[in-house]
Amino acid sequence: MHDILSKMAEKTPHTVQESDATYDHVLKYTGLFGGIQGITMLVSVARNKVVSEFLGPSGMALINLFNNAIKLINQSTDFGLSFSAVKHVAELFDQGTEEEVFRFVRTVRTWCLCAGLLGMLVCLALSRHISYWTFENYDYAPHFLVLSLMVGMLAVQGGELAILKGMKKLKKVALVSVFGALATLLISTPIFLFWGIEGIVCSLVLCQAAVLAIHLRESTKVVPWSVSLFSKDEYKNGVPMLKLGVGYIIAGIFGQGAEYVIRTLILRFGELADVGLYNSGYILAVSYANIVFVAFEADYFPRLSAAQHDLSRMNKTINQQIEVGVMLMAPVLTLFVLAMPVIVPLLFSSEFVDAVPMAICASFFMFFKAFALPIAYLALAKGDSRMYMFTELVYDIFIAIAIPYAFKWWGLEGAGWALSVAGLLDMLLVHVVYGIHYGYRFNFSRMKIYVFLFACFTVAVLTALHENPWMKLVTGLMLVVSFFVSFRVLKSETNIISDLKKKLWRK
């Protein structure tokens, strides 16, 4: 596995040389980073299977609630350093001396360590309140006291990952992701096997410690560990990072806060098992399909940043990414919808089959995301944190209200439909707001194909929800049609298919 990842990551571009990337480039690197993410996802699938078998929906819900609370505290106290440090380290890596890079890396580590200590203190101080806000009782306060260790480790880990990204060590970024997932699986499995739900807190802390150790092992090979907690210069040098990261961390707090509110309200309106079912449905509908979008940060975002000053190039770059995203997402989502009843017992257990209708109803969310996400990156490329925060806030407020109350009135299927409506809202919001503010213009030349693929997917979803098993044949037909149309469009725009045939023929 190490060799495979190394070869994949070595092909990753440090910078985009072309002024205008071709469709071949977009498709190639979407597949490349998707492949790396796919390996990590397979490990995560195995871990979810272990959790579902040994702990059931209630255990999965507890893990999810603990993780969301800890991530919310982490994002509220780390000042956005894991995001803003990447930009500053990258600039020094490209333009500065080795001494300047090493000095700033020490600044990053000093700030992240302080942020981790602050986060731990906040978690310790609010442990009783967090327990009550989450579970409406104080029974879990001791659990959050122990989980405060996770907050500190997450802050340090974020800094180390930012250092690797900023210094263009994408091979190491890929490796720590995969080996971190493997370590989590190997540590949590025996704990859940012997201690069940009682071992959740221990598992979370030990797994996070292992992931941090893996990050430190790789990052300290690049820059040896060094911090200076009592140096005024270190804190002064880190102020630019703080200014840049605040806007993005506020948006992150909105998002994590919304997820926290959704799950706590579902717990209020239902049972702990309902939270586990909602989370598994969300994983099926969103997290696994998200593999198509993993190339955006590493490849698409730098290209968009380079093109954002030229309106014509900017629009071309965005519309190009939308087209490739939609052509890949349409057949992938249709396949998920068709296979959902089969893969859920394999990925989780038979207890989670009630999450299938919700996941199918929520699958429109990812279809709309293929149109929204390439545009949403525009605010990031322009460094417009206020606009980014505004659109994120509108979206987060909507989901925090719509999803829990849709669950209250219509159950898990209602929550799934609410998530799909949220995706539609997000798509319309960024298209309208960014169109007015930045001059973005959608390319309507492919509109007929987009509408046709959406119609096929809609039929696939409706037939998949139907109880008559013969209707699944219609879903399968929609998969074939969707794949054929997407394949023809991508083949007409790229040379990848013909190049692949030539390589296979030569072999």
N, C-alpha and C positions, 0 to 999 in steps of 0.2 A: 504493500500500500504506500509505503514511504517513497518508493521509486516512481510510482504512478503519479503521486501528488507533485513530486519534484519536477517531473517532465511537464506536467500541466502548468505548474506555476512558473517554470522557466520561460514558457512561451508568453507569459503575461507582459504586455507592454508597459514600460515605465512612463512613457509619454506617448501621446498620439502624434505620429509624424505627419499624417495626412491632414491637410487643411479641411477636407471634406471626406469623411469616412464613407466607404461604399456599403451597399447592403451586405456584401460578403463579409466585411469587417464586423458589422453589427451582429449578424447572425453567428459568425465564428466565435466571437467573444461572449455572446450570450450563452452559447453552448458550452464554452470552455469553463466559465465561472459556474454555470449551472451544473456541470459535471462535478466540480469540486464540492459544491453545496449538496449535490445528490448523495455523495459518499457520507457526508455528515448527517444527512437526513435519514439514511438507512440505519445508522447507529441510533439516532433519536427514535426511529420507529421501533427498534428492538427494546429501547428503554421504556417507551410507552407501553409496549406489550407486557414487560415485566411488571410495571406499576399497575396496569389494569388487571393482570392475573392475580397478583398478590394482595393488592390493596382495594381494588374495585373503584367504582365512581366516587365514593366518599373519600378514599385515600387520595385519588387524583385531585379532587376538589381542594383538600387541605394543602397539598403541595402547591397548587395553583394560587390559592389565597396567600400562603406564606410568601411565595415568590413575588407576587404582585405588590404586596406591602413592602417587602425589602427593596425591590427595584424602585418603588416610588420614593422611599427615603433616600436611596442612593442618588437618584436623579435630582432630588431636591437639594442635595448637599455637596455634589461634586463640581458645581459651577460650570458644567459643560466642558471640563478640561479634556475629556476623552475625545471630544469633537474638535475643539479649537486648537489643541496641541498638534494635531496632524498638519494643519496648514503652516504653522510656524516652524515646525521641525522640517517639513518638506522644503520650505523656502531657504532655510539655512543649509540644508543638505545639497540643494542645487547651486547655491550662490556663495555660501560661507566656507570657512575653513573647518578642518576637522576639530580643532580646538573649540571653535564657536559652537559647533553642533554638540559636542560633548558637554559643554558648559550649559547649554540650554536644556539638554536632556536631564541634567542634574536638577535644573529648575522645575521641569515637568514632574520629576519624581518627588521632589520636595513638596510641591503643591498638592499632588495626588495623595501623598501620605498624610498630609494635614487634613485634606478633605475626607479621607477615610476615617481618621480619628474623630473628626467632627460628626460624621454620619453615625459612627458607633455611639457617641455620647447622646445624640438625638434619639436614636433607637432605644437606648437604655432608659433615658428620661421619660419617653412616651410609651413604653412597653405596655403599661396597663391601659392607656387610652387606645392604643392601636388594637389591642385585644377586644376592647369593648366596641370600637367602631366596626370591626370586622365580624365579630361573632355575637355581639350584644351580651357579652359576659367577660369576666376577668380571668377565666380559667387558662387562657393561653398566654398570659403575661410572662410566665417563666420561659415559654418557648421563644418569645421575641427577645428576651434578655440574651439567650444563647445565639439567636440568629443575628444579633448585632455584629457578631464577628464577620458575617457575610457582607455587611455593608462596607466595612473597612477593606475587606479583600477585593470587593468589586471595584472600589475606587482605584486601588493600586493596579489591578488588572487592566482597567481602562487606560491608565497612563502607559503601561507597557505595550499594549496593543497599538496605541497612538504613535508610539516611538517606532514600532516596526513598520506601520503604514507610512509614516512621514519619511522614513529612510528607504522606502521602496523595497522593503524586504517582503514582497508578496508571497514568496515561497514559504517563508516562515509563518506568515499570517494564515495561509492555508493549512499548514501542518498543525499549528496550535489549535485551530478550530476542530480538526478531525481527532487529534489525540486527546483534546479536552473532552470531546463527546465520548470517546472510548473509555477514558478514565472514569467518567461519570457512570457509564453503564457497568463497568467492572466493580466499582465501589458500592453502588446502590443495590445491585442484585442480591448479594449475600445478606446485606442489612435488612432488606424487605423480606427476604426468605425466612430469616430467623426471628425478626422482631416485628414485622408487619407495620401497621400504622404507628406504633410506638417508636419506630426507628426513623421516622421522616426527618425530624430536626437534625439528628446526628448525621443522616445521609446528606442532607443539604449542605451542612457545614463542611464535612469531609470532602465532598465532591468539589465544592468551591475552592477549598485549600489545594486540592490536586490540580485543578484548572489554573489557579494562580501560579503554582510551582512550575507548570509547563510553560506558561508565558514568561516567567522570570528566567527559566533555563535558556530559552531562545533569545530573549531580549538582552540578557547580560553577556551573551556571546558577541553581540554587536557593540554594545556599550556597557562596560563594567558598572556594577551598581554603585551609586554614590548619591547621597542626599546631604543637605545642610539645613537642618531645622531651625537653627538659631542665627541664620545669616539674613540681614535686612535686604541685601542685594538680591538674594534669590526671590524673595517675595515681590520686590520692586520689578524684577525682570519678568515676572509672571502676570503682571497687571494687563498687558495687551491680550493675553489668552483669556483672561477673565472677562474683559469687555466684549470680545467676540463670541464667547460661549454662552453668555447670559441669555440672549434672545432665543437661541436654539434649545437651551436647557429648559426654559420656561415652556416652550412648545412641547418638549418631551414630558414635562410634568403634567401638562394638560392631557396628553395621550395616556400616560400611565395612570393618572388620576381617574380618567374616564373608564379605563379597564377595571380599576379597583372598585369604582362606584357600581359598574354594571354587575360585577360578581357579588358584591355585598347586597345589592338590591334583589338579585335573583335568589340569594340565600334568604332574604326577608320574605319574599313572595312564595318561595318554594322550600326545598330541602337541600341539604348539603350535597346529596347525590345529583340534584339538578345542576348545580354549579359544575360538577365533574362532567356531566353529559354536555352542557353548553361548551365547556372548554374543549372536549374531544371533538364536538361538531365544528368548533372554530378552527381547530388544528386541521381537520380534514378539508374544510372549505377554503381556508386561507393559507395556513402555514405551509402545507405540502405543495400547493399550487404555486406558492411564492418563489419556487425554484427558478421560474422563468425570469424573474426580476433581479436576481442576485448580481448580474453583471452591471447594473445601473451605477452603483457607487464606484466600482473600480474602473469601468471603461466609459460608460455614457456620461457621467458627471464631468470628468475632465474635458471631454469633447464639447459638451454644452458650455462649459466655462470659457473655453477658447473661442466659441462662436457667438457668445451672448452680446458682443458689441456690434455685430453685423446682423441686422434684422433679417435679411434674406437667408443667410447661413443658419441663423438661430432657428428660424421656422423650418428650414429643410431638415436640420438635425433632429428637431423634436418630432416632426411628422414621420420621418424615416424610422425613428425608434418606436413610434406608435404602431406603424404598419407591421414591423417585425413582431412586436409584442402581441398584437391581436392575432396575427396568423399562427403564432405558436400557441397562444393561450386558448383559442377556440377549440381545437381538437383535444388538447390536454384536459380542459374542463369537461368536455363531453365524455371523455374516457373515464374521468373520475366519477361523474354522475352515473354512468352505466355500471361501473365496478363497485360502487360504494357498498351495496348490501353484502358483497362478497369480501371486500377487503377489511371492513370494520371488525368482524370476528377475528381476522388474522392479525390486524394491527393492534387491537385492544382485546376484547373478549365479547362473549354473547350478551353480557350485561349492558353493552354500549350500543346495541342495535337501535335503541330509541333516539340516538343522536343522528341517525341516517337521514330522516326527513328534514331535520334542521340544516344539516350540511348541504343537502341538495337545494333547499330554498335559498341558502346563503351564497351559493356558487356564483350568482350574478355579480356579487361584490367584486370578485376577481376579474370578471369580464370588463366591468366598468373601470377597474383599476388600470387595465392595459391602456385605456385612453387618458386616464388622469395622471398617473405617476410621471410619465415623461415631461408633462407640463409643470407638475408640482416642483420638480427639481430646478425650475427656472429661477424661483426666488432665492434658492440656495446658491445658484451660480452667480447671481447678481449681488449676493451678500445682503439682501433685503430682509433682515430678520423680522421687521415689523409686519410686512406683508405675509411672510411665512407663518408667523404667530397668529395673525388674524384668520387665515383660512383654516389653520389647525384648530383654533379655538371654536370656530363655528361648527366644524365637523365633530369635534369632541363633545360639545354640548349636546348636539343632536343625538349621538349614539348613547350618551350617558342617560338620556331621557327615553328615547324611542325603544331601545332594545329591552331594558328591564320591564317597561310597561307593556310592550308587545308580548313579552313572556307571561306577564300577569294575566293578560286577557286571552291570549291564544296559545299559550304554552311554548314549547321549544320551536315549533314550526313558525310561530309568530316572531320569535327572536331571530330566526333565520331570514325571514322576509324583511325584517327591520334592518338587518345588516346589509341586505341587497339594496334597499332604498337608500341607506347611508352611502353606499358606493356610487349610486346615481347622483345623489346630492353633491358628493365630492367632485365627481366628474364635471357636472354643470358649473359648480362654483369656480373651479380653477380655470375652466375654459372662458367663462365670462369675465372674471376679475382680472386674470392675467392677460386676457385679450385687450381689455380696456387699458390696463396699467402699463403693460410691456409691449403691446402691439403684436402679440401672437395671433397668427391666423391658421386655422385648421385647414388641412388639405382635403377638399371634398371630392377629389378625383377617384378615390377608392370607396366612396360612400356606398355605392350599390353593393359592393362586396361585403362591407361592414354590416349593412342591413341584412343581407342574405345570411351571413354567418350568425348574426344575432337571432334571426328567425329560426334557424336550424337548432341553435342552442336552446331557445325557448321551448320548442317542440320536445327536445330531448329531456328537459327538466320536467315538463308537464307529464310526459309519458312515464318517466322514471318514478314519479310520485303516484302513478296510477296502480291500483292493487292487482289489476289483471296482468299476469305474467307475460301474456302475448304482446302487451304494449312495449315490453323491453326490446322486441324486434325493431320497433320504430326508433327507439333510442339508439340501437346499434346502427341502423340505417343512417341516422343523423351524424353518427361518428364517422362513418365512411365518407359521407358527403362533405363534412367539415374538413376532414383530413385531405381529401382530394382537392378541394378548392384552395386550401392553404398551401398545399404542396405545389400546385400549378402556379400560384402567384409568386411564391418564393423562388421557384425554379426559373420563372421568367425574369426575375430581378437579380439573381445571383448565379455564380458559376460553381458554387460549392458542391451541388449534386453531381455535375459532370466531373469535377476534380476528384470527388470521392470514387466515382465509377472507374476513373483512370487508375487510381491507386490500387483499388481492389483487383482490377484486371491485370495490372503489373505483378501483383503478389500471386 
